[in-house]
């Protein structure tokens, strides 16, 4: 026990000796490096601070210049965009209605101002003119003179309507006799290729010589028979007037006009080209077109032959003014059959 206590005391004494030596060694070392550092720092600090402040101010100025340059570029871009938008708006205004109306209004205003100035100058020049009123000489009018109408020595002869075809009676009757003979299926166009009955010839004699070629005749009972009688009239008028007349057929339905065309084409040896506005036969559904066509023919010195279908109940008054027309008067049964009432 005593030995262990002695060992621990010896360790403590040795440790105390080591600490005392270290402390003495630290006291004996000179403090030269620290003083040098403090001196060096005190010597170079003002110059470094001045350099640092100059570099910082230069960097700040450069940054401010860059910001100004950037903002300037942005402003220039915005100005370019605004100028482009202005040009676009100007072009749209010029092309739009409001822009054009504004331009026209300006031109009209300028022209108005020009006219106002011109009229003022004209009025001033007119005021400066010396106008001389010429004397008015009144001469008696020939209408004021009382002229006695000299009576005509030769009295005016008015022929009866029934005498219209009297000068050509021999030619017409010769055609009648030919119509009673056998049909000539190879006759020339516009000549009757069929034969007529005696009752048909009697009706034609009454229409030519008693009615003067204008009036109504009773229907023969059907449209083909009426078309055959009309074909005889067309053949006779072709002998009298040649190409100086045109046949106008009035029927209010296309089916009826088609039947008239087929019957006349077969009876007179015609083609489709003979039915048209500039051909020998013209078909009409309405009377106003027929009357207009007949008026034009008379203005050209030609003769219209008007044929009215038996299904037409009324004859328009303007048709009655023309010199040659034939209306077939249908019986009640025939009219009812045409209208589908029977």
C-alpha positions in Angstrom: 0.0 0.0 0.0 2.7 2.4 0.9 4.5 1.6 -2.4 1.5 2.4 -4.5 1.1 5.7 -2.7 4.7 6.5 -3.3 4.4 5.8 -7.0 1.4 8.1 -7.4 3.2 10.9 -5.7 6.2 10.5 -7.9 3.9 10.7 -11.1 2.4 13.9 -9.8 5.7 15.4 -9.1 7.0 14.5 -12.6 3.9 16.0 -14.3 4.3 19.3 -12.3 7.9 19.5 -13.4 7.0 19.1 -17.1 4.3 21.8 -16.9 6.8 24.2 -15.2 9.3 23.7 -17.9 6.9 24.3 -20.7 5.7 27.5 -19.1 9.2 28.7 -18.7 10.0 27.9 -22.3 7.0 29.8 -23.5 8.0 32.8 -21.5 11.5 32.8 -22.9 10.3 32.7 -26.7 10.3 36.3 -28.2 6.9 37.6 -29.8 8.4 38.7 -33.1 6.1 37.2 -35.7 2.9 38.7 -34.2 4.4 42.1 -34.1 5.5 41.8 -37.7 2.0 40.8 -38.8 0.4 43.7 -36.9 3.0 46.2 -38.4 2.5 44.8 -41.9 -1.3 45.1 -41.6 -1.0 48.7 -40.3 1.2 49.6 -43.2 -0.7 48.3 -46.3 -4.4 48.8 -45.3 -5.1 52.4 -46.7 -3.9 51.6 -50.3 -5.9 48.4 -50.4 -9.0 50.2 -49.2 -8.6 52.8 -52.0 -8.2 50.2 -54.7 -11.2 48.2 -53.5 -13.4 51.4 -53.5 -12.3 52.3 -57.0 -13.1 48.8 -58.4 -16.5 48.8 -56.7 -17.5 52.2 -58.1 -16.4 51.2 -61.6 -18.4 48.0 -61.4 -21.4 50.0 -60.2 -21.1 52.5 -63.1 -20.7 49.7 -65.6 -23.8 48.1 -64.2 -25.8 51.3 -64.4 -24.7 51.9 -68.0 -25.7 48.4 -69.0 -29.2 49.0 -67.4 -29.5 52.3 -69.3 -28.4 50.7 -72.6 -30.9 47.8 -72.1 -33.8 50.2 -71.3 -32.8 52.3 -74.4 -32.9 49.2 -76.6 -36.3 48.3 -75.2 -37.7 51.8 -75.8 -36.4 51.7 -79.4 -38.1 48.4 -80.0 -41.4 49.7 -78.6 -41.1 52.8 -80.8 -40.6 50.6 -83.9 -43.6 48.4 -82.9 -45.8 51.5 -82.3 -44.8 53.0 -85.7 -45.7 49.7 -87.4 -49.0 49.6 -85.7 -49.7 53.2 -86.8 -48.9 52.4 -90.4 -51.2 49.3 -90.2 -54.0 51.4 -88.7 -53.6 54.0 -91.4 -53.8 51.4 -94.2 -56.9 49.9 -92.5 -58.5 53.3 -92.3 -57.8 53.9 -96.0 -59.2 50.6 -97.0 -62.2 50.7 -94.7 -65.6 52.3 -95.5 -65.1 55.1 -92.9 -61.7 56.0 -94.2 -62.9 56.1 -97.8 -65.9 58.1 -96.8 -63.7 60.5 -95.0 -61.5 60.9 -98.0 -64.5 61.4 -100.3 -66.0 63.9 -97.9 -62.7 65.9 -98.0 -62.7 65.8 -101.8 -66.3 66.9 -102.0 -65.7 69.7 -99.5 -62.8 70.9 -101.6 -64.9 70.7 -104.8 -67.7 72.6 -103.1 -65.3 75.3 -102.1 -64.0 75.5 -105.7 -67.5 75.7 -107.1 -68.5 78.4 -104.6 -65.5 80.5 -105.6 -66.2 79.9 -109.3 -69.8 80.9 -109.0 -68.9 84.0 -107.1 -66.5 85.0 -109.8 -69.1 84.3 -112.5 -71.7 86.4 -110.6 -69.3 89.3 -110.4 -68.4 89.0 -114.1 -72.1 88.8 -115.0 -72.8 92.0 -113.0 -70.2 93.8 -115.0 -71.7 92.9 -118.3 -73.9 95.4 -120.2 -76.9 93.5 -121.5 -78.9 94.8 -124.4 -82.4 93.6 -124.7 -83.1 92.8 -128.4 -86.5 93.9 -129.8 -89.1 91.3 -129.9 -90.8 90.8 -133.3 -94.0 88.8 -133.3 -94.9 87.2 -136.5 -98.4 85.7 -137.1 -98.5 82.0 -137.0 -99.8 80.0 -139.9 -102.2 78.3 -137.6 -103.9 81.6 -136.9 -104.8 82.1 -140.6 -108.2 80.9 -141.5 -107.8 78.5 -144.3 -110.7 76.9 -146.0 -110.4 73.2 -146.5 -110.8 72.4 -150.2 -113.2 69.6 -150.7 -111.8 66.6 -152.3 -113.0 66.0 -155.8 -112.9 62.2 -155.6 -114.9 60.7 -152.7 -113.1 58.2 -150.5 -114.1 54.7 -151.2 -114.4 52.5 -148.1 -114.4 48.8 -148.9 -116.4 46.4 -146.9 -114.5 43.9 -144.7 -115.9 41.0 -146.7 -114.2 42.3 -149.8 -110.7 41.9 -148.4 -110.0 38.7 -150.5 -112.3 39.6 -153.4 -109.4 40.4 -155.8 -107.9 37.0 -155.1 -111.1 35.0 -155.2 -110.2 33.0 -158.3 -106.8 31.9 -156.7 -108.5 31.0 -153.4 -111.2 28.9 -155.1 -108.7 27.1 -157.2 -106.9 26.1 -153.9 -110.3 24.9 -152.6 -110.7 22.6 -155.5 -107.2 21.2 -155.0 -107.9 20.5 -151.3 -110.9 18.3 -152.3 -108.8 16.1 -154.4 -106.6 13.2 -153.3 -103.9 14.1 -150.8 -100.4 14.8 -152.1 -98.1 13.3 -149.4 -95.0 14.5 -151.3 -95.9 18.1 -151.9 -93.5 20.9 -151.2 -93.3 22.3 -147.7 -95.9 24.9 -146.8 -98.4 23.3 -149.2 -101.3 21.2 -147.9 -100.5 17.5 -148.0 -103.9 16.3 -146.8 -107.4 16.6 -148.3 -110.3 18.5 -146.8 -114.0 17.7 -146.6 -116.7 19.7 -148.2 -117.9 21.1 -144.8 -114.3 22.3 -144.3 -114.4 24.1 -147.6 -117.8 25.7 -146.7 -116.3 27.0 -143.5 -113.2 28.4 -145.4 -115.5 30.2 -147.9 -117.4 31.8 -145.2 -114.3 32.9 -143.4 -112.6 34.3 -146.5 -115.4 35.9 -148.4 -118.1 36.7 -145.8 -116.0 37.6 -142.8 -113.0 39.0 -144.7 -110.5 36.7 -142.9 -111.3 37.8 -139.3 -113.8 36.1 -137.0 -114.7 33.0 -135.2 -115.8 29.7 -136.7 -117.3 26.6 -135.0 -114.8 24.0 -134.0 -114.7 20.8 -136.1 -114.9 18.7 -132.9 -111.2 18.0 -132.3 -107.9 19.7 -132.3 -106.4 17.7 -135.2 -109.4 18.7 -137.5 -109.1 22.3 -136.5 -105.3 22.2 -137.2 -106.0 20.7 -140.6 -108.4 23.6 -141.5 -105.8 26.1 -140.3 -103.2 24.4 -142.4 -105.4 25.0 -145.5 -105.6 28.7 -144.6 -101.8 28.9 -144.1 -101.3 27.2 -147.5 -103.6 29.8 -149.2 -102.0 32.8 -147.5 -98.6 31.4 -148.5 -99.7 31.6 -152.1 -101.0 35.2 -151.7 -98.3 36.8 -149.5 -95.3 34.4 -149.8 -92.9 34.9 -146.8 -94.4 38.3 -145.8 -96.7 36.7 -143.1 -96.3 34.7 -140.0 -98.7 32.4 -138.2 -99.2 32.9 -134.4 -101.0 30.1 -132.6 -102.5 30.7 -129.1 -103.2 27.8 -126.7 -102.9 28.1 -122.9 -101.2 24.8 -122.2 -98.0 23.2 -123.5 -99.8 19.9 -124.4 -102.2 21.7 -126.6 -99.4 23.6 -128.3 -97.5 20.4 -128.8 -100.6 18.9 -130.5 -100.9 21.9 -132.8 -97.2 21.6 -133.8 -97.5 17.9 -134.6 -100.6 18.4 -136.7 -99.3 21.4 -138.7 -96.0 19.7 -139.2 -97.7 16.7 -140.7 -100.2 18.6 -142.8 -97.7 21.1 -144.3 -94.6 18.9 -144.4 -92.6 21.1 -142.0 -89.6 20.5 -139.7 -88.9 21.6 -136.1 -86.9 24.5 -137.5 -90.1 26.0 -138.9 -91.5 26.6 -135.4 -89.8 29.4 -133.6 -89.6 33.2 -133.1 -87.9 33.7 -136.5 -89.7 31.0 -138.4 -93.0 30.7 -140.1 -95.1 29.5 -137.1 -94.8 30.7 -133.5 -96.6 29.1 -130.6 -97.8 31.1 -127.6 -99.3 30.2 -124.2 -100.3 33.8 -123.3 -102.1 36.4 -125.3 -99.9 39.4 -124.3 -96.8 37.9 -125.9 -98.8 37.1 -129.1 -100.1 40.7 -129.3 -96.6 42.1 -128.9 -95.2 39.8 -131.6 -98.1 40.8 -134.0 -97.4 44.5 -133.4 -93.7 44.0 -134.3 -94.7 42.2 -137.5 -97.0 45.0 -138.6 -94.2 47.5 -137.9 -92.0 45.6 -140.3 -94.8 45.6 -142.9 -95.6 41.9 -142.5 -98.9 40.2 -141.9 -99.7 38.2 -138.8 -102.2 35.3 -139.0 -103.6 34.6 -135.5 -105.2 31.3 -134.8 -106.9 30.7 -131.4 -107.4 27.2 -130.0 -111.0 26.0 -129.3 -110.2 25.5 -125.6 -109.7 29.3 -125.2 -113.0 30.6 -123.8 -112.3 34.3 -124.2 -110.7 36.3 -127.0 -108.6 39.3 -125.7 -109.7 42.6 -127.1 -106.2 43.6 -128.4 -106.4 40.6 -130.8 -109.5 42.0 -132.5 -107.5 45.0 -133.9 -105.5 42.8 -136.3 -106.7 42.2 -139.9 -106.6 38.4 -140.0 -107.4 36.1 -137.1 -109.4 32.9 -136.7 -110.9 31.7 -133.4 -112.3 28.2 -133.2 -115.4 28.2 -131.0 -115.6 24.9 -129.1 -118.8 23.3 -128.1 -119.6 22.9 -124.3 -118.8 19.2 -124.5 -115.5 19.8 -126.1 -114.5 22.5 -123.6 -115.5 20.2 -120.7 -113.5 17.4 -122.1 -110.5 19.7 -122.4 -110.8 20.8 -118.8 -111.3 17.2 -117.6 -114.8 17.9 -116.3 -116.3 14.9 -118.2 
